[in-house]
Amino acid sequence: MSALKGFRFQTVCFVIEGLNSFGLVLYSSYLFFYLRARFGFHDRDNLLVAALLGVIYLVVAWQGGRFAQRRGNFSALKIGLLVMLAGLAAGSQLGSACGQIAAAAAVTFGQCFTWPALEALVGESEPPARLPHAIGIYNVTWAVSAAAAFFLGGTLVQLSFKILFFVPLAVQVVELSLVFWLQNHAAELARAALGQPRAAPPPAPGHLPPAKTKMFLRMAWLANPFAYIGINTLIAVIPGIAAKFQLTPMFAGFVCSLWCFARLGAFAALWLWTDWHYRFRWLLGAYIALIATFAAILTAPNLAVLVAAQIFFGGAIGLIYYSSLFYSMDAGDAKGEHGGIHEAAIGLGNCVGPATGAAALWLAPGSANIGAWAVSGLLVLGLGGLFWVRAAGKS
């Protein structure tokens, strides 16, 4: 027992979460650079790949959350990590575009079992009064890792694209070892935590009528896939943006990762300042900023506009994502299943955004910005949906 006194159950969960984020963001973000460099994929091709992976994420994430709720979070984590390891190992050896897409599909399938389980492990180990504090740490942890992976990834893959597979592979071996260790010592860690002082959490929001909490949960579940419509469309076309401004993968990583750091800053602010909870004006403002900045990034005439738009884009998606996860964990006890729905909503955005962009480029290949305007139009439809859900919840 004494050897475990310095550890807390949640601390190890956050370490696993950070590793998961780093490995997956490195792989999923720079896969599109690899497909462009190795197989000549352009924006439309990369958008189609992103849409395919989004379909998989949409279907499997919900089931991954249900599996974690029924069979246990540790079982879901182990299955997810083993499938991702197999996908990355296959990708490191396959030399065809179809093989790489199949490997990416396996990695996507596997991660759908990890995120709902990690969200549930963090949420279920805390009383309601400390839940906002725990979710804040969770969001900041994965956002730090994601920003680091995006920022450093361009430099790493410029050395060798093999790093795209072997670094995430090594990271997930460490993750899997930690999952087995945590499962074996969960009871001891829980007992050790009883004797450790705990910092007082920020004041929890007052009790709200169930109808209001469900209304905000539905609005956040609607807004979050639209945020990921923007995110996943952007990630798929970043190689094209880099080519437009003649950026190497290393400098593309430096310049085009700014929105990740802005999202991280938003997470930190929203963690420490909780007055945004159940306030519609904050969600609405973030959504309007999402629409404007997404279009600005994809049509930016120079690097100054690209940098400025990313800062506000990151802040907007930070609040929208935070809302979805917080309301999912705050609305009931089925945290694994709610986490799965939260992740499935991300999958919906991951699919619809790139598919819309690819269809627009196919229909009007001569128009440079047609994909950006088509996806922006889709985001505007989501704004109407947000008002509709709010009106229905008030009736």
ChimeraX attribute file (.defattr): number of C-alpha atoms within 10 A of each C-alpha:
attribute: neighborCount
match mode: 1-to-1
recipient: residues
	/A:1	10
	/A:2	8
	/A:3	7
	/A:4	15
	/A:5	14
	/A:6	12
	/A:7	15
	/A:8	18
	/A:9	21
	/A:10	21
	/A:11	14
	/A:12	15
	/A:13	19
	/A:14	22
	/A:15	16
	/A:16	24
	/A:17	22
	/A:18	21
	/A:19	19
	/A:20	25
	/A:21	25
	/A:22	24
	/A:23	22
	/A:24	23
	/A:25	20
	/A:26	27
	/A:27	26
	/A:28	19
	/A:29	23
	/A:30	26
	/A:31	22
	/A:32	25
	/A:33	27
	/A:34	19
	/A:35	20
	/A:36	17
	/A:37	13
	/A:38	13
	/A:39	12
	/A:40	12
	/A:41	19
	/A:42	17
	/A:43	22
	/A:44	22
	/A:45	19
	/A:46	26
	/A:47	30
	/A:48	20
	/A:49	22
	/A:50	28
	/A:51	28
	/A:52	20
	/A:53	23
	/A:54	28
	/A:55	20
	/A:56	20
	/A:57	29
	/A:58	25
	/A:59	17
	/A:60	22
	/A:61	30
	/A:62	25
	/A:63	19
	/A:64	33
	/A:65	34
	/A:66	25
	/A:67	20
	/A:68	28
	/A:69	21
	/A:70	13
	/A:71	11
	/A:72	16
	/A:73	25
	/A:74	19
	/A:75	18
	/A:76	26
	/A:77	25
	/A:78	19
	/A:79	17
	/A:80	24
	/A:81	25
	/A:82	16
	/A:83	19
	/A:84	27
	/A:85	24
	/A:86	15
	/A:87	24
	/A:88	24
	/A:89	16
	/A:90	18
	/A:91	23
	/A:92	17
	/A:93	13
	/A:94	14
	/A:95	12
	/A:96	13
	/A:97	14
	/A:98	10
	/A:99	14
	/A:100	21
	/A:101	20
	/A:102	17
	/A:103	24
	/A:104	24
	/A:105	21
	/A:106	22
	/A:107	25
	/A:108	24
	/A:109	24
	/A:110	27
	/A:111	25
	/A:112	29
	/A:113	32
	/A:114	28
	/A:115	27
	/A:116	32
	/A:117	29
	/A:118	26
	/A:119	29
	/A:120	24
	/A:121	21
	/A:122	22
	/A:123	26
	/A:124	16
	/A:125	14
	/A:126	15
	/A:127	10
	/A:128	16
	/A:129	14
	/A:130	17
	/A:131	20
	/A:132	27
	/A:133	19
	/A:134	22
	/A:135	22
	/A:136	20
	/A:137	19
	/A:138	24
	/A:139	26
	/A:140	22
	/A:141	21
	/A:142	22
	/A:143	25
	/A:144	19
	/A:145	23
	/A:146	27
	/A:147	24
	/A:148	20
	/A:149	24
	/A:150	27
	/A:151	23
	/A:152	18
	/A:153	25
	/A:154	25
	/A:155	17
	/A:156	20
	/A:157	21
	/A:158	14
	/A:159	10
	/A:160	9
	/A:161	18
	/A:162	15
	/A:163	17
	/A:164	25
	/A:165	22
	/A:166	17
	/A:167	16
	/A:168	24
	/A:169	23
	/A:170	13
	/A:171	18
	/A:172	23
	/A:173	14
	/A:174	14
	/A:175	22
	/A:176	20
	/A:177	12
	/A:178	16
	/A:179	20
	/A:180	15
	/A:181	12
	/A:182	20
	/A:183	14
	/A:184	11
	/A:185	14
	/A:186	14
	/A:187	12
	/A:188	16
	/A:189	20
	/A:190	16
	/A:191	14
	/A:192	19
	/A:193	17
	/A:194	9
	/A:195	9
	/A:196	12
	/A:197	7
	/A:198	8
	/A:199	7
	/A:200	9
	/A:201	12
	/A:202	15
	/A:203	11
	/A:204	15
	/A:205	14
	/A:206	6
	/A:207	7
	/A:208	9
	/A:209	8
	/A:210	10
	/A:211	11
	/A:212	14
	/A:213	19
	/A:214	17
	/A:215	19
	/A:216	25
	/A:217	23
	/A:218	18
	/A:219	25
	/A:220	27
	/A:221	25
	/A:222	23
	/A:223	29
	/A:224	28
	/A:225	28
	/A:226	30
	/A:227	29
	/A:228	25
	/A:229	30
	/A:230	27
	/A:231	22
	/A:232	24
	/A:233	31
	/A:234	22
	/A:235	22
	/A:236	28
	/A:237	24
	/A:238	24
	/A:239	27
	/A:240	22
	/A:241	21
	/A:242	19
	/A:243	13
	/A:244	11
	/A:245	12
	/A:246	11
	/A:247	16
	/A:248	15
	/A:249	23
	/A:250	19
	/A:251	16
	/A:252	22
	/A:253	25
	/A:254	18
	/A:255	18
	/A:256	24
	/A:257	24
	/A:258	23
	/A:259	25
	/A:260	26
	/A:261	21
	/A:262	22
	/A:263	29
	/A:264	24
	/A:265	19
	/A:266	23
	/A:267	28
	/A:268	18
	/A:269	16
	/A:270	21
	/A:271	21
	/A:272	13
	/A:273	11
	/A:274	16
	/A:275	11
	/A:276	15
	/A:277	18
	/A:278	18
	/A:279	10
	/A:280	14
	/A:281	10
	/A:282	16
	/A:283	22
	/A:284	18
	/A:285	13
	/A:286	21
	/A:287	25
	/A:288	14
	/A:289	17
	/A:290	28
	/A:291	23
	/A:292	16
	/A:293	24
	/A:294	28
	/A:295	21
	/A:296	19
	/A:297	23
	/A:298	21
	/A:299	18
	/A:300	17
	/A:301	12
	/A:302	11
	/A:303	13
	/A:304	9
	/A:305	14
	/A:306	22
	/A:307	19
	/A:308	16
	/A:309	23
	/A:310	25
	/A:311	20
	/A:312	22
	/A:313	30
	/A:314	27
	/A:315	23
	/A:316	27
	/A:317	29
	/A:318	27
	/A:319	24
	/A:320	27
	/A:321	22
	/A:322	22
	/A:323	25
	/A:324	28
	/A:325	23
	/A:326	22
	/A:327	24
	/A:328	29
	/A:329	27
	/A:330	19
	/A:331	15
	/A:332	13
	/A:333	13
	/A:334	16
	/A:335	25
	/A:336	30
	/A:337	25
	/A:338	26
	/A:339	30
	/A:340	32
	/A:341	24
	/A:342	31
	/A:343	29
	/A:344	28
	/A:345	27
	/A:346	28
	/A:347	28
	/A:348	23
	/A:349	28
	/A:350	30
	/A:351	28
	/A:352	25
	/A:353	31
	/A:354	34
	/A:355	25
	/A:356	23
	/A:357	27
	/A:358	27
	/A:359	17
	/A:360	20
	/A:361	22
	/A:362	13
	/A:363	11
	/A:364	13
	/A:365	14
	/A:366	9
	/A:367	10
	/A:368	11
	/A:369	16
	/A:370	20
	/A:371	31
	/A:372	23
	/A:373	16
	/A:374	18
	/A:375	26
	/A:376	23
	/A:377	14
	/A:378	17
	/A:379	25
	/A:380	17
	/A:381	12
	/A:382	20
	/A:383	17
	/A:384	10
	/A:385	15
	/A:386	22
	/A:387	14
	/A:388	13
	/A:389	16
	/A:390	16
	/A:391	11
	/A:392	9
	/A:393	16
	/A:394	10
	/A:395	5
